[in-house]
Each structure stands twice: as structure tokens, then as C-alpha cells.
Amino acid sequence: MSYSTDGITIVDDRPFHGGRCLSIRTTHGDKVIQCYVSGVLVSWAVPRQGSVEFVLAESSAADWLLLLAVDASEAEMNYWDQAFGLDPVRANRIRVRTPQLSLAYMPGDVWKVYSGAVGQSQADRLEHVQPFFPGGRGAGGYGIGYGDAYGFDASGATGYGANFGRGEYGFDCDMLTWTSEPMPPGTYPIAVVVADRHGNDSPSWTAEVTLTGYARPAADLTVDSYDPSDGRLGFSFTESEDIS
């Protein structure tokens, strides 16, 4: 039995009528990726060149969606209880999105997302790196296929209703997306930087994101004493890290 919650990143989460499509990047080339929704193993897939895609039925906003890398021989086994334990109380995630604008960014530009620990002032941990137009694909802009699709690049256009109004001149566009792993409550610093092909970084966009989920429970409950004369018990425990 071998499984891991590390090395799995949600890079896109696209809703569609009746469901959602998850695009996953993983460092686990020798395992399969399982997708759980509130304890139910709903799907699993073999990574191809470090990527996995799940098409899921529409879920409730209260559902917990968690991902797990397991051995191929155990792809259909449900490890929810063993692997996640208290993780459902850490089911909050941070999502960062940037429009993929062909008039603003060039082939060779790279999107970088940084985060920091709870209460930290600087986001100094590199979480995600993604090219805006890998291999130049998707780069175009005004004049490509001129006269089609209002003069924009019709052959590579995203399509009506995809991030409506976020693209150039109010048209649609794709989004670069990074979604964190499940995290406990707290305030986290986030920074986004665009680097060009020469290694020059743009000024960073920064924000503080506060997650307000359920506090983690206390742990290590121990009976320290018992007085048979009055039936009184003495307990000790480790307090929740999220309650001061």
C-alpha cells in the first residue's frame, strides 16, 4: 500500500452545464491519480506526460474534493479514511487566476505564483510555473483571421461564454489557474509575477487570502487521573492549532 497527497496540483477548474472539468498536473509518473468527492472515489486516471483530466458531475458547494496518487494495482481502492484522516477540516483551497490575453502577453512569457505561510508578510515559496502560450500555441491577437469572429483569431478563439468579458475588448478568453492543496484556516500571502524570455520579472501582484473553514479539532485526548471516591476524571489534550 503506497499513496501520496503531495505532488498534485489543480491547474484548471472549468464549469460546464451539469458538471466541471478538472485539469491536474502531477509529479507521480508511476502512479494513478484518484479523485474523491466527499469520501466517494468517483474517478481515477493514469497521468500522461504529467497531466490528468477529470470530467465530474456537478457537486454541492459543501462537497470536499480531494486528490490522491496511488499504486496502479490499487487504483480502485478507496483510501479516503486512511489517507486523509482530518484533511476534510483542511479542505479550503486558494485559487489564483490570470486571463490569458494575447494583446498583453507574448510567447515566452511565464506565469509564476508564490505563496507564504500563515501570518507571513512575504510570499516567498514558488508554487506554480506555467507558460502563457506554450510553444506559441494560442498567441494571436487582433488581426489573426481578420474579418472572422469580429476580427479576432477565430481559429483559436476560446468560444462564447468562457470567462465572458475577461478577454480583449470584452471578448472571452482562457484563464491560467493555480489551485492550492487543502489548507488549514488562516491568512496567507500570495504573489503573482510574469517573467519574459530574458528572465525579467514584472512587478508582483500581491494579496492576502483568508481561509475561514472549520477549526481543526483538539488531539491526543488522555485520561490522566481518576478519583473513585467521587467518580471524577482528569483529562489532558493538545489544543487545536486554529483556536487561540
Residue, then its C-alpha position, 0 to 999 in steps of 0.5 A: m500500500s503506497y499513496s501520496t497527497d503531495g505532488i498534485t496540483i489543480v491547474d484548471d477548474r472549468p464549469f460546464h452545464g451539469g458538471r466541471c472539468l478538472s485539469i491536474r498536473t502531477t509529479h507521480g509518473d508511476k502512479v494513478i491519480q484518484c479523485y474523491v468527492s466527499g469520501v466517494l472515489v468517483s474517478w481515477a486516471v493514469p497521468r500522461q506526460g504529467s497531466v490528468e483530466f477529470v470530467l465530474a458531475e456537478s457537486s454541492a458547494a459543501d462537497w470536499l474534493l480531494l486528490l490522491a496518487v496511488d499504486a496502479s494495482e490499487a487504483e480502485m481502492n478507496y483510501w479516503d479514511q486512511a489517507f486523509g484522516l482530518d484533511p476534510v477540516r483542511a479542505n479550503r483551497i486558494r485559487v489564483r487566476t490570470p486571463q490569458l490575453s494575447l494583446a498583453y502577453m507574448p510567447g515566452d512569457v511565464w506565469k509564476v505564483y508564490s505563496g507564504a505561510v500563515g501570518q507571513s508578510q512575504a510570499d516567498r515559496l514558488e508554487h506554480v510555473q506555467p507558460f502563457f502560450p506554450g510553444g506559441r500555441g494560442a498567441g494571436g491577437y487582433g488581426i489573426g483571421y481578420g474579418d472572422a469572429y469580429g476580427f479576432d483569431a477565430s481559429g483559436a478563439t476560446g468560444y462564447g461564454a468562457n470567462f465572458g468579458r475577461g478577454e480583449y475588448g470584452f471578448d472571452c478568453d482562457m484563464l491560467t489557474w493555480t489551485s492550492e492543496p487543502m489548507p488549514p484556516g488562516t491568512y496567507p500571502i500570495a504573489v503573482v509575477v510574469a517573467d519574459r524570455h530574458g528572465n525579467d520579472s514584472p512587478s508582483w501582484t500581491a494579496e492576502v487570502t483568508l481561509t475561514g473553514y472549520a477549526r481543526p479539532a483538539a488531539d491526543l485526548t488522555v485520561d490522566s487521573y481518576d478519583p473513585s471516591d467521587g467518580r471524577l476524571g482528569f483529562s489532558f489534550t493538545e489544543s487545536e492549532d486554529i483556536s487561540 
